[in-house]
């Protein structure tokens, strides 16, 4: 069972719920069942994305010679391709079931314009999770992974959670979604800085590899700085409490070429903390 749990990449899950917590809190925690189903749906989508990412990289050979992190199931040989495919099918089904239940609970029916819009967004989220690295035209291999993370785990997560609660949107919510999406992108960028040499070797063009080592770090710093700037601009002053953590994090990223993997949980959990602080 442990190889399967490892491939779920449980440490990424706090990141995926940040937007849901932020959007729901800004809506005033009106409907707890909607919040619970939104959490379940985003967790299923995050795990689906993790599994598809592992399979896509393995099939393309990108994971054949990784450095700086532990090997996952496919890379280590403890999980077969068929077993991974069955897990992906399972989480596609769980994502669909949870998403449909969420929409039904929020709107009371699946046969209304709002429901159809969210069903479409849910389908796009599932396709986005699959196509990140799977297939010939995977967008994660042409430098668009950052955009996908920003849209799905920033804007859609925050604005969607808010709308499902109160059926309206505000500019504060929109820009909060933009802000929380930036450190989510930062996690992916940190991953890509770590794997840059290997990605270039195997033809995976991430935004970090296109920017280069220095450019990737400048981009990383800007993501975190703009995030806090937006929150402060909209009066979410409590988010500044994370500033010492992010200052130390950036110092580490700029001063180390290796061991960047240990900064992943730091940025993930601090992003979750930012989403909570923005609610105060």
Backbone as CSV, one residue per row, in Angstrom:
resi,resn,N_x,N_y,N_z,CA_x,CA_y,CA_z,C_x,C_y,C_z
1,UNK,0.830,-1.213,0.000,0.000,0.000,0.000,0.865,1.264,0.000
2,UNK,2.032,1.221,0.629,2.858,2.425,0.751,3.258,3.039,-0.587
3,UNK,3.581,2.253,-1.642,3.905,2.892,-2.927,2.736,3.701,-3.479
4,UNK,1.505,3.198,-3.272,0.327,3.926,-3.735,0.174,5.243,-2.966
5,UNK,0.348,5.179,-1.655,0.236,6.389,-0.846,1.290,7.407,-1.259
6,UNK,2.492,6.929,-1.546,3.564,7.821,-1.975,3.207,8.523,-3.280
7,UNK,2.578,7.791,-4.196,2.211,8.375,-5.485,1.059,9.370,-5.372
8,UNK,0.276,9.271,-4.289,-0.785,10.262,-4.072,-0.198,11.632,-3.757
9,UNK,1.065,11.667,-3.269,1.766,12.905,-2.917,0.934,13.725,-1.922
10,UNK,0.696,13.126,-0.773,-0.190,13.720,0.229,0.283,15.092,0.690
11,UNK,1.584,15.344,0.607,2.078,16.641,1.089,1.602,17.804,0.230
12,UNK,1.118,17.516,-0.993,0.615,18.589,-1.858,-0.822,18.977,-1.519
13,UNK,-1.506,18.168,-0.737,-2.936,18.381,-0.524,-3.278,19.667,0.238
14,UNK,-2.473,20.076,1.235,-2.805,21.363,1.886,-2.837,22.525,0.903
15,UNK,-1.997,22.467,-0.120,-1.969,23.539,-1.111,-3.282,23.616,-1.871
16,UNK,-3.836,22.451,-2.213,-5.024,22.422,-3.067,-6.268,22.968,-2.372
17,UNK,-6.295,22.945,-1.034,-7.487,23.414,-0.320,-7.397,24.895,0.036
18,UNK,-6.270,25.545,-0.248,-6.093,26.945,0.150,-7.155,27.847,-0.465
19,UNK,-7.381,27.709,-1.753,-8.373,28.542,-2.425,-9.785,28.276,-1.946
20,UNK,-10.092,27.008,-1.653,-11.428,26.652,-1.161,-11.680,27.290,0.196
21,UNK,-10.700,27.206,1.085,-10.840,27.818,2.412,-10.996,29.326,2.289
22,UNK,-10.178,29.943,1.438,-10.232,31.394,1.271,-11.578,31.836,0.707
23,UNK,-12.023,31.212,-0.368,-13.289,31.598,-0.988,-14.475,31.381,-0.073
24,UNK,-14.485,30.253,0.628,-15.592,29.946,1.534,-15.622,30.919,2.707
25,UNK,-14.449,31.252,3.239,-14.386,32.188,4.357,-14.873,33.579,3.954
26,UNK,-14.459,34.032,2.774,-14.904,35.341,2.297,-16.413,35.382,2.093
27,UNK,-17.007,34.213,1.844,-18.463,34.128,1.683,-19.187,34.030,3.021
28,UNK,-18.438,33.896,4.114,-19.058,33.853,5.443,-19.429,32.472,5.932
29,UNK,-18.839,31.424,5.338,-19.102,30.052,5.787,-20.599,29.776,5.848
30,UNK,-21.303,30.078,4.763,-22.774,29.966,4.769,-23.266,28.522,4.787
31,UNK,-22.657,27.683,3.982,-23.180,26.323,3.805,-22.046,25.313,3.992
32,UNK,-22.003,24.675,5.160,-20.944,23.723,5.472,-20.942,22.497,4.565
33,UNK,-22.113,21.939,4.165,-22.076,20.797,3.243,-21.405,21.147,1.910
34,UNK,-21.646,22.362,1.420,-21.012,22.797,0.181,-19.497,22.883,0.365
35,UNK,-19.085,23.422,1.507,-17.651,23.506,1.797,-17.010,22.118,1.850
36,UNK,-17.646,21.188,2.537,-17.102,19.840,2.658,-16.959,19.152,1.316
37,UNK,-17.981,19.291,0.469,-17.915,18.661,-0.849,-16.900,19.366,-1.752
38,UNK,-16.751,20.677,-1.585,-15.741,21.402,-2.355,-14.339,20.927,-1.989
39,UNK,-14.095,20.694,-0.691,-12.813,20.169,-0.241,-12.575,18.780,-0.838
40,UNK,-13.576,17.911,-0.769,-13.439,16.556,-1.325,-13.132,16.598,-2.818
41,UNK,-13.819,17.482,-3.532,-13.632,17.569,-4.977,-12.232,18.044,-5.336
42,UNK,-11.762,19.091,-4.663,-10.436,19.613,-4.991,-9.335,18.633,-4.591
43,UNK,-9.530,17.879,-3.509,-8.551,16.863,-3.129,-8.485,15.754,-4.169
44,UNK,-9.636,15.325,-4.658,-9.657,14.299,-5.702,-8.974,14.796,-6.972
45,UNK,-9.217,16.053,-7.333,-8.592,16.624,-8.528,-7.081,16.764,-8.351
46,UNK,-6.638,17.157,-7.150,-5.208,17.277,-6.896,-4.519,15.921,-6.991
47,UNK,-5.127,14.898,-6.398,-4.548,13.555,-6.460,-4.556,13.043,-7.896
48,UNK,-5.643,13.294,-8.618,-5.701,12.907,-10.027,-4.574,13.557,-10.809
49,UNK,-4.344,14.840,-10.570,-3.263,15.547,-11.249,-1.908,14.944,-10.898
50,UNK,-1.705,14.599,-9.622,-0.443,13.996,-9.197,-0.194,12.659,-9.891
51,UNK,-1.237,11.831,-9.969,-1.101,10.516,-10.590,-0.819,10.642,-12.085
52,UNK,-1.546,11.536,-12.748,-1.343,11.734,-14.188,0.042,12.315,-14.466
53,UNK,0.484,13.194,-13.585,1.817,13.773,-13.730,2.883,12.684,-13.650
54,UNK,2.732,11.793,-12.674,3.710,10.711,-12.528,3.700,9.791,-13.743
55,UNK,2.510,9.433,-14.216,2.417,8.542,-15.368,2.955,9.212,-16.627
56,UNK,2.581,10.470,-16.843,3.033,11.176,-18.041,4.542,11.308,-18.092
57,UNK,5.149,11.693,-16.967,6.607,11.830,-16.927,7.293,10.487,-17.100
58,UNK,6.703,9.431,-16.522,7.301,8.098,-16.644,7.256,7.605,-18.089
59,UNK,6.124,7.791,-18.751,5.992,7.330,-20.133,6.907,8.098,-21.086
60,UNK,7.158,9.365,-20.767,8.038,10.180,-21.609,9.513,10.017,-21.236
61,UNK,9.784,9.289,-20.149,11.158,9.076,-19.721,11.747,10.205,-18.911
62,UNK,10.942,11.191,-18.565,11.447,12.351,-17.832,11.869,11.984,-16.418
63,UNK,11.230,10.971,-15.840,11.534,10.568,-14.466,12.638,9.518,-14.376
64,UNK,13.282,9.212,-15.503,14.250,8.117,-15.501,15.521,8.445,-14.730
65,UNK,15.852,9.723,-14.603,17.118,10.101,-13.973,16.934,11.354,-13.125
66,UNK,15.990,11.277,-12.162,15.719,12.436,-11.322,16.790,12.571,-10.258
67,UNK,16.968,13.799,-9.813,17.953,14.068,-8.766,17.349,15.084,-7.795
68,UNK,17.519,14.816,-6.525,17.072,15.786,-5.535,15.742,15.477,-4.896
69,UNK,15.146,14.319,-5.227,13.912,13.927,-4.565,13.785,12.413,-4.590
70,UNK,12.903,11.892,-3.729,12.693,10.450,-3.647,11.934,9.954,-4.873
71,UNK,12.224,8.736,-5.289,11.553,8.152,-6.443,10.123,7.764,-6.075
72,UNK,9.169,8.013,-6.992,7.787,7.591,-6.790,7.600,6.170,-7.304
73,UNK,6.371,5.675,-7.208,6.093,4.272,-7.498,6.520,3.793,-8.868
74,UNK,6.147,4.509,-9.914,6.507,4.087,-11.261,8.011,4.135,-11.484
75,UNK,8.638,5.178,-10.999,10.074,5.336,-11.174,10.848,4.242,-10.447
76,UNK,10.382,3.873,-9.264,11.074,2.860,-8.479,10.699,1.442,-8.879
77,UNK,9.636,1.297,-9.676,9.218,-0.022,-10.133,8.272,-0.747,-9.200
78,UNK,7.802,-0.090,-8.147,6.891,-0.733,-7.203,5.430,-0.653,-7.655
79,UNK,5.151,0.153,-8.679,3.816,0.252,-9.277,3.960,0.095,-10.784
80,UNK,3.085,-0.677,-11.400,3.115,-0.857,-12.848,2.270,0.214,-13.539
81,UNK,2.465,0.349,-14.829,1.690,1.316,-15.602,0.199,0.994,-15.524
82,UNK,-0.171,-0.277,-15.621,-1.577,-0.665,-15.563,-2.185,-0.340,-14.201
83,UNK,-1.419,-0.561,-13.148,-1.917,-0.220,-11.817,-2.133,1.281,-11.678
84,UNK,-1.213,2.070,-12.232,-1.357,3.523,-12.195,-2.572,3.970,-13.011
85,UNK,-2.777,3.351,-14.151,-3.934,3.696,-14.984,-5.246,3.402,-14.254
86,UNK,-5.283,2.297,-13.516,-6.492,1.974,-12.746,-6.723,3.005,-11.643
87,UNK,-5.657,3.460,-11.009,-5.790,4.501,-9.985,-6.303,5.800,-10.588
88,UNK,-5.831,6.129,-11.782,-6.277,7.351,-12.453,-7.771,7.268,-12.776
89,UNK,-8.203,6.120,-13.273,-9.626,5.930,-13.584,-10.468,6.065,-12.318
90,UNK,-9.967,5.502,-11.214,-10.679,5.594,-9.936,-10.866,7.048,-9.523
91,UNK,-9.808,7.850,-9.628,-9.915,9.233,-9.165,-10.631,10.130,-10.169
92,UNK,-10.692,9.742,-11.424,-11.575,10.443,-12.356,-13.023,10.246,-11.899
93,UNK,-13.360,9.004,-11.569,-14.708,8.707,-11.098,-15.034,9.418,-9.791
94,UNK,-14.094,9.422,-8.858,-14.322,10.102,-7.580,-14.474,11.610,-7.770
95,UNK,-13.677,12.182,-8.667,-13.782,13.620,-8.953,-15.139,13.955,-9.543
96,UNK,-15.606,13.122,-10.470,-16.907,13.352,-11.092,-18.034,13.214,-10.075
97,UNK,-17.986,12.168,-9.276,-19.039,11.939,-8.277,-19.096,13.076,-7.272
98,UNK,-17.923,13.450,-6.732,-17.878,14.513,-5.734,-18.295,15.851,-6.345
99,UNK,-17.843,16.128,-7.561,-18.189,17.384,-8.218,-19.676,17.510,-8.498
100,UNK,-20.290,16.431,-8.964,-21.729,16.451,-9.243,-22.513,16.631,-7.944
101,UNK,-22.081,15.932,-6.887,-22.740,16.093,-5.587,-22.611,17.519,-5.080
102,UNK,-21.449,18.125,-5.302,-21.219,19.515,-4.881,-22.176,20.467,-5.600
103,UNK,-22.295,20.318,-6.906,-23.151,21.209,-7.692,-24.621,21.009,-7.310
104,UNK,-25.027,19.770,-7.126,-26.408,19.476,-6.722,-26.719,20.110,-5.362
105,UNK,-25.787,19.988,-4.439,-25.991,20.541,-3.092,-26.039,22.061,-3.112
106,UNK,-25.198,22.685,-3.948,-25.127,24.148,-3.993,-26.353,24.765,-4.643
107,UNK,-26.842,24.150,-5.731,-27.916,24.770,-6.517,-29.252,24.033,-6.428
108,UNK,-29.253,22.848,-5.828,-30.503,22.113,-5.669,-30.951,21.376,-6.893
109,UNK,-30.239,21.504,-7.993,-30.577,20.836,-9.243,-29.371,20.855,-10.167
110,UNK,-29.352,19.916,-11.104,-28.314,19.929,-12.134,-28.815,20.569,-13.422
111,UNK,-30.109,20.900,-13.441,-30.730,21.418,-14.656,-30.997,22.918,-14.539
112,UNK,-29.923,23.693,-14.405,-30.031,25.144,-14.436,-28.744,25.692,-15.034
113,UNK,-28.768,26.944,-15.452,-27.604,27.518,-16.123,-26.350,27.469,-15.255
114,UNK,-26.516,27.782,-13.970,-25.367,27.775,-13.067,-24.757,26.380,-12.952
115,UNK,-25.629,25.379,-12.856,-25.140,24.005,-12.753,-24.385,23.588,-14.008
116,UNK,-24.919,23.955,-15.166,-24.261,23.587,-16.422,-22.890,24.249,-16.534
117,UNK,-22.800,25.494,-16.092,-21.503,26.191,-16.122,-20.489,25.464,-15.242
118,UNK,-20.907,25.104,-14.025,-19.975,24.440,-13.110,-19.672,23.011,-13.541
119,UNK,-20.620,22.348,-14.176,-20.328,21.024,-14.738,-19.258,21.139,-15.822
120,UNK,-19.369,22.197,-16.633,-18.355,22.434,-17.670,-16.996,22.746,-17.071
121,UNK,-16.988,23.572,-16.017,-15.727,23.903,-15.351,-15.107,22.659,-14.711
122,UNK,-15.955,21.808,-14.152,-15.461,20.571,-13.562,-14.837,19.660,-14.606
123,UNK,-15.497,19.581,-15.765,-14.939,18.768,-16.852,-13.589,19.320,-17.300
124,UNK,-13.486,20.649,-17.396,-12.210,21.271,-17.770,-11.130,20.985,-16.732
125,UNK,-11.506,20.977,-15.442,-10.547,20.698,-14.377,-10.015,19.271,-14.486
126,UNK,-10.897,18.328,-14.805,-10.466,16.936,-14.963,-9.552,16.806,-16.184
127,UNK,-9.935,17.435,-17.289,-9.096,17.400,-18.489,-7.747,18.056,-18.218
128,UNK,-7.783,19.181,-17.481,-6.540,19.869,-17.151,-5.614,19.011,-16.310
129,UNK,-6.184,18.264,-15.362,-5.371,17.378,-14.521,-4.734,16.270,-15.353
130,UNK,-5.480,15.753,-16.316,-4.980,14.648,-17.151,-3.942,15.129,-18.147
131,UNK,-4.211,16.255,-18.781,-3.375,16.697,-19.900,-2.134,17.479,-19.479
132,UNK,-1.905,17.615,-18.190,-0.718,18.355,-17.744,0.556,17.712,-18.287
133,UNK,0.689,16.413,-18.137,1.865,15.734,-18.699,1.509,14.530,-19.561
134,UNK,0.243,14.100,-19.568,-0.141,12.934,-20.350,-0.466,13.316,-21.801
135,UNK,-0.097,12.460,-22.724,-0.432,12.673,-24.122,0.639,13.424,-24.899
136,UNK,0.448,13.474,-26.223,1.432,14.103,-27.094,1.477,15.619,-26.933
137,UNK,0.352,16.219,-26.622,0.282,17.683,-26.557,0.047,18.151,-25.118
138,UNK,0.739,17.555,-24.160,0.588,17.930,-22.752,1.120,19.340,-22.532
139,UNK,0.292,20.169,-21.901,0.644,21.591,-21.784,1.764,21.842,-20.779
140,UNK,2.010,20.888,-19.883,3.112,21.031,-18.945,4.476,20.947,-19.605
141,UNK,4.516,20.429,-20.826,5.781,20.280,-21.560,6.043,21.441,-22.513
142,UNK,5.132,22.399,-22.553,5.335,23.556,-23.431,5.238,24.866,-22.640
143,UNK,5.543,24.799,-21.356,5.635,26.001,-20.539,4.325,26.583,-20.060
144,UNK,3.223,25.809,-20.130,1.916,26.331,-19.732,1.417,25.756,-18.407
145,UNK,2.261,24.989,-17.724,1.848,24.410,-16.452,1.536,25.462,-15.403
146,UNK,2.318,26.542,-15.399,2.092,27.619,-14.427,0.710,28.238,-14.611
147,UNK,0.324,28.441,-15.861,-0.987,29.020,-16.150,-2.099,28.095,-15.681
148,UNK,-1.926,26.789,-15.905,-2.934,25.827,-15.474,-3.124,25.836,-13.971
149,UNK,-2.020,25.848,-13.224,-2.102,25.880,-11.761,-2.772,27.167,-11.296
150,UNK,-2.401,28.287,-11.885,-2.975,29.582,-11.509,-4.493,29.604,-11.726
151,UNK,-4.925,29.113,-12.870,-6.349,29.155,-13.195,-7.169,28.208,-12.320
152,UNK,-6.687,26.967,-12.173,-7.490,25.954,-11.478,-7.382,26.042,-9.962
153,UNK,-6.168,26.258,-9.430,-5.997,26.252,-7.985,-5.978,27.649,-7.382
154,UNK,-6.033,28.670,-8.223,-6.133,30.036,-7.754,-7.512,30.611,-8.024
155,UNK,-7.732,31.041,-9.257,-8.991,31.698,-9.610,-10.211,30.802,-9.461
156,UNK,-10.186,29.632,-10.112,-11.374,28.772,-10.084,-11.665,28.272,-8.675
157,UNK,-10.622,27.896,-7.956,-10.810,27.381,-6.600,-11.434,28.430,-5.683
158,UNK,-10.873,29.636,-5.670,-11.358,30.684,-4.766,-12.703,31.242,-5.216
159,UNK,-12.780,31.667,-6.470,-14.024,32.258,-6.976,-15.144,31.227,-7.032
160,UNK,-14.790,29.988,-7.414,-15.804,28.940,-7.470,-16.372,28.628,-6.099
161,UNK,-15.485,28.517,-5.098,-15.950,28.226,-3.737,-16.854,29.336,-3.221
162,UNK,-16.490,30.582,-3.516,-17.296,31.727,-3.083,-18.666,31.710,-3.771
163,UNK,-18.662,31.511,-5.065,-19.922,31.548,-5.811,-20.860,30.412,-5.397
164,UNK,-20.312,29.245,-5.153,-21.139,28.116,-4.729,-21.816,28.379,-3.387
165,UNK,-21.250,29.268,-2.588,-21.835,29.615,-1.302,-22.933,30.666,-1.433
166,UNK,-22.690,31.728,-2.216,-23.595,32.880,-2.210,-24.097,33.287,-3.602
167,UNK,-23.693,32.565,-4.657,-24.145,32.817,-6.028,-23.894,34.247,-6.517
168,UNK,-22.768,34.797,-6.148,-22.353,36.103,-6.663,-20.838,36.200,-6.548
169,UNK,-20.247,37.247,-7.126,-18.803,37.464,-7.047,-18.519,38.935,-6.781
170,UNK,-17.377,39.209,-6.181,-16.928,40.584,-5.962,-15.485,40.700,-6.443
171,UNK,-15.025,41.939,-6.607,-13.640,42.157,-7.026,-12.664,41.713,-5.956
172,UNK,-13.036,41.851,-4.702,-12.176,41.392,-3.611,-11.922,39.897,-3.730
173,UNK,-12.972,39.150,-4.034,-12.837,37.699,-4.189,-11.983,37.370,-5.409
174,UNK,-12.235,38.076,-6.513,-11.454,37.822,-7.738,-9.965,38.039,-7.486
175,UNK,-9.617,39.180,-6.891,-8.207,39.478,-6.670,-7.607,38.614,-5.566
176,UNK,-8.425,38.151,-4.639,-7.942,37.187,-3.649,-7.594,35.870,-4.338
177,UNK,-8.403,35.483,-5.319,-8.099,34.284,-6.100,-6.813,34.431,-6.887
178,UNK,-6.604,35.627,-7.455,-5.347,35.902,-8.152,-4.176,35.777,-7.187
179,UNK,-4.322,36.391,-6.007,-3.233,36.417,-5.028,-2.866,35.020,-4.542
180,UNK,-3.855,34.209,-4.170,-3.541,32.886,-3.625,-3.053,31.959,-4.722
181,UNK,-3.404,32.250,-5.963,-2.912,31.427,-7.066,-1.422,31.587,-7.306
182,UNK,-0.850,32.728,-6.935,0.567,33.000,-7.210,1.513,32.105,-6.417
183,UNK,1.356,31.944,-5.089,2.234,30.988,-4.400,1.967,29.540,-4.794
184,UNK,0.726,29.238,-5.235,0.468,27.894,-5.771,1.338,27.652,-6.998
185,UNK,1.412,28.657,-7.861,2.313,28.587,-9.013,3.758,28.495,-8.533
186,UNK,4.058,29.183,-7.440,5.407,29.152,-6.885,5.850,27.752,-6.511
187,UNK,4.941,26.932,-6.009,5.281,25.549,-5.666,5.697,24.790,-6.915
188,UNK,4.925,24.952,-7.985,5.288,24.308,-9.252,6.612,24.850,-9.768
189,UNK,6.810,26.152,-9.670,8.052,26.757,-10.159,9.256,26.245,-9.368
190,UNK,9.099,26.110,-8.050,10.188,25.576,-7.230,10.519,24.153,-7.655
191,UNK,9.493,23.367,-7.914,9.673,22.010,-8.416,10.432,22.030,-9.740
192,UNK,10.090,22.970,-10.606,10.719,23.040,-11.926,12.150,23.570,-11.863
193,UNK,12.429,24.463,-10.894,13.818,24.899,-10.694,14.671,23.715,-10.251
194,UNK,14.131,22.935,-9.328,14.836,21.754,-8.836,15.147,20.773,-9.971
195,UNK,14.175,20.569,-10.858,14.303,19.564,-11.921,14.776,20.146,-13.244
196,UNK,15.244,21.390,-13.250,15.507,22.099,-14.494,16.452,21.348,-15.432
197,UNK,17.578,20.906,-14.924,18.562,20.244,-15.777,18.001,18.955,-16.360
198,UNK,17.300,18.202,-15.547,16.701,16.956,-16.019,15.597,17.221,-17.045
199,UNK,14.795,18.257,-16.801,13.713,18.592,-17.726,14.267,19.000,-19.092
200,UNK,15.301,19.833,-19.083,15.920,20.268,-20.343,16.480,19.063,-21.092
201,UNK,17.087,18.164,-20.358,17.682,16.958,-20.953,16.639,16.114,-21.659
202,UNK,15.432,16.071,-21.125,14.374,15.224,-21.681,13.338,16.006,-22.484
203,UNK,13.636,17.241,-22.814,12.761,18.014,-23.691,11.506,18.562,-23.046
204,UNK,11.482,18.646,-21.728,10.331,19.218,-21.027,10.579,20.710,-20.838
205,UNK,9.832,21.522,-21.562,10.038,22.976,-21.514,9.090,23.590,-20.490
206,UNK,9.573,23.738,-19.290,8.807,24.444,-18.264,9.153,25.929,-18.339
207,UNK,8.345,26.747,-17.691,8.637,28.178,-17.691,9.963,28.451,-16.993
208,UNK,10.262,27.685,-15.947,11.534,27.859,-15.234,12.717,27.548,-16.144
209,UNK,12.603,26.480,-16.940,13.713,26.130,-17.832,13.873,27.148,-18.943
210,UNK,12.780,27.781,-19.343,12.851,28.827,-20.365,13.474,30.098,-19.804
211,UNK,13.227,30.377,-18.526,13.769,31.580,-17.889,15.215,31.397,-17.450
212,UNK,15.614,30.156,-17.183,16.952,29.898,-16.685,16.984,29.929,-15.164
213,UNK,18.111,29.532,-14.575,18.196,29.425,-13.118,17.975,30.763,-12.424
214,UNK,18.628,31.816,-12.886,18.442,33.119,-12.261,17.054,33.671,-12.548
215,UNK,16.616,33.579,-13.794,15.302,34.078,-14.154,14.194,33.357,-13.415
216,UNK,14.356,32.037,-13.208,13.359,31.273,-12.466,13.258,31.717,-11.025
217,UNK,14.388,32.106,-10.449,14.384,32.579,-9.062,13.807,33.994,-8.957
218,UNK,14.090,34.837,-9.934,13.478,36.168,-9.948,11.964,36.042,-10.062
219,UNK,11.521,35.190,-10.962,10.091,34.919,-11.154,9.473,34.397,-9.858
220,UNK,10.180,33.505,-9.182,9.694,32.935,-7.924,9.510,34.023,-6.871
221,UNK,10.481,34.904,-6.775,10.404,36.003,-5.808,9.233,36.927,-6.113
222,UNK,9.026,37.200,-7.402,7.921,38.085,-7.800,6.565,37.473,-7.470
223,UNK,6.428,36.165,-7.642,5.157,35.512,-7.331,4.754,35.750,-5.878
224,UNK,5.693,35.580,-4.964,5.381,35.737,-3.547,5.185,37.205,-3.169
225,UNK,6.007,38.084,-3.760,5.893,39.510,-3.448,4.567,40.078,-3.938
226,UNK,4.164,39.720,-5.143,2.895,40.228,-5.697,1.711,39.669,-4.916
227,UNK,1.806,38.422,-4.491,0.738,37.820,-3.685,0.454,38.663,-2.446
228,UNK,1.489,38.932,-1.654,1.299,39.718,-0.436,0.861,41.146,-0.747
229,UNK,1.380,41.705,-1.839,1.010,43.073,-2.214,-0.478,43.184,-2.507
230,UNK,-1.023,42.208,-3.203,-2.456,42.228,-3.530,-3.289,42.114,-2.259
231,UNK,-2.915,41.195,-1.397,-3.680,41.020,-0.160,-3.650,42.288,0.701
232,UNK,-2.486,42.907,0.811,-2.380,44.144,1.598,-3.193,45.258,0.963
233,UNK,-3.156,45.347,-0.372,-3.910,46.371,-1.090,-5.402,46.268,-0.798
234,UNK,-5.886,45.041,-0.611,-7.309,44.840,-0.316,-7.583,44.713,1.180
235,UNK,-6.615,45.139,1.989,-6.850,45.247,3.425,-6.666,43.980,4.227
236,UNK,-6.089,42.944,3.633,-5.863,41.696,4.365,-4.474,41.755,5.019
237,UNK,-4.337,42.607,6.017,-3.045,42.887,6.626,-2.458,41.699,7.371
238,UNK,-3.283,40.816,7.867,-2.785,39.680,8.634,-1.870,38.787,7.799
239,UNK,-2.007,38.826,6.476,-1.165,37.989,5.621,0.319,38.340,5.747
240,UNK,0.611,39.552,6.238,2.013,39.959,6.395,2.732,39.126,7.461
241,UNK,1.999,38.403,8.281,2.632,37.564,9.291,3.472,36.449,8.661
242,UNK,3.182,36.126,7.407,3.951,35.075,6.733,5.239,35.616,6.135
243,UNK,5.420,36.938,6.169,6.583,37.564,5.530,7.923,37.006,6.020
244,UNK,8.148,36.820,7.336,9.439,36.256,7.765,9.702,34.856,7.195
245,UNK,8.652,34.050,7.111,8.805,32.699,6.567,9.187,32.759,5.097
246,UNK,8.509,33.619,4.355,8.800,33.709,2.922,10.152,34.369,2.662
247,UNK,10.570,35.283,3.534,11.895,35.891,3.387,12.977,34.818,3.561
248,UNK,12.818,33.980,4.584,13.764,32.877,4.787,13.717,31.897,3.630
249,UNK,12.509,31.585,3.163,12.332,30.671,2.032,13.061,31.186,0.791
250,UNK,12.909,32.467,0.481,13.561,33.037,-0.694,15.078,33.063,-0.527
251,UNK,15.537,33.350,0.689,16.989,33.296,0.943,17.518,31.900,0.623
252,UNK,16.803,30.875,1.052,17.231,29.497,0.813,17.245,29.197,-0.677
253,UNK,16.187,29.591,-1.388,16.089,29.320,-2.831,17.220,30.001,-3.586
254,UNK,17.555,31.215,-3.207,18.610,31.957,-3.896,20.008,31.462,-3.539
255,UNK,20.177,30.896,-2.363,21.522,30.524,-1.901,21.834,29.036,-2.047
256,UNK,20.878,28.240,-2.513,21.102,26.803,-2.657,20.726,26.337,-4.064
257,UNK,21.583,25.525,-4.642,21.268,24.889,-5.921,20.685,23.499,-5.724
258,UNK,20.943,22.913,-4.570,20.427,21.591,-4.252,19.578,21.662,-2.984
259,UNK,18.943,20.538,-2.682,18.116,20.407,-1.473,16.905,21.338,-1.505
260,UNK,16.492,21.752,-2.697,15.308,22.609,-2.793,14.031,21.863,-2.427
261,UNK,14.087,20.533,-2.491,12.896,19.753,-2.194,12.392,19.980,-0.772
262,UNK,13.304,20.283,0.154,12.860,20.480,1.541,12.081,21.776,1.705
263,UNK,12.124,22.645,0.689,11.366,23.892,0.738,9.932,23.728,0.221
264,UNK,9.635,22.586,-0.390,8.280,22.351,-0.902,7.233,22.435,0.205
265,UNK,7.369,21.651,1.286,6.349,21.750,2.348,6.315,23.118,3.003
266,UNK,7.450,23.800,3.054,7.474,25.150,3.639,6.542,26.070,2.860
267,UNK,6.680,26.067,1.536,5.850,26.946,0.715,4.400,26.480,0.683
268,UNK,4.178,25.169,0.661,2.809,24.653,0.638,2.035,25.033,1.885
269,UNK,2.622,24.770,3.051,1.907,25.044,4.295,1.819,26.543,4.583
270,UNK,2.815,27.310,4.144,2.730,28.763,4.343,1.675,29.370,3.421
271,UNK,1.474,28.779,2.245,0.397,29.231,1.364,-0.959,28.963,2.003
272,UNK,-1.112,27.798,2.596,-2.336,27.488,3.340,-2.528,28.486,4.473
273,UNK,-1.433,28.821,5.169,-1.507,29.795,6.247,-1.945,31.167,5.735
274,UNK,-1.440,31.575,4.583,-1.837,32.850,3.983,-3.328,32.880,3.722
275,UNK,-3.861,31.781,3.192,-5.309,31.725,2.910,-6.117,31.877,4.196
276,UNK,-5.624,31.315,5.296,-6.317,31.443,6.590,-6.192,32.867,7.119
277,UNK,-4.986,33.447,7.026,-4.761,34.810,7.516,-5.581,35.837,6.732
278,UNK,-5.795,35.576,5.445,-6.579,36.494,4.622,-8.046,36.497,5.031
279,UNK,-8.444,35.489,5.798,-9.835,35.402,6.252,-10.080,36.213,7.517
280,UNK,-9.019,36.652,8.183,-9.173,37.329,9.469,-9.578,38.793,9.301
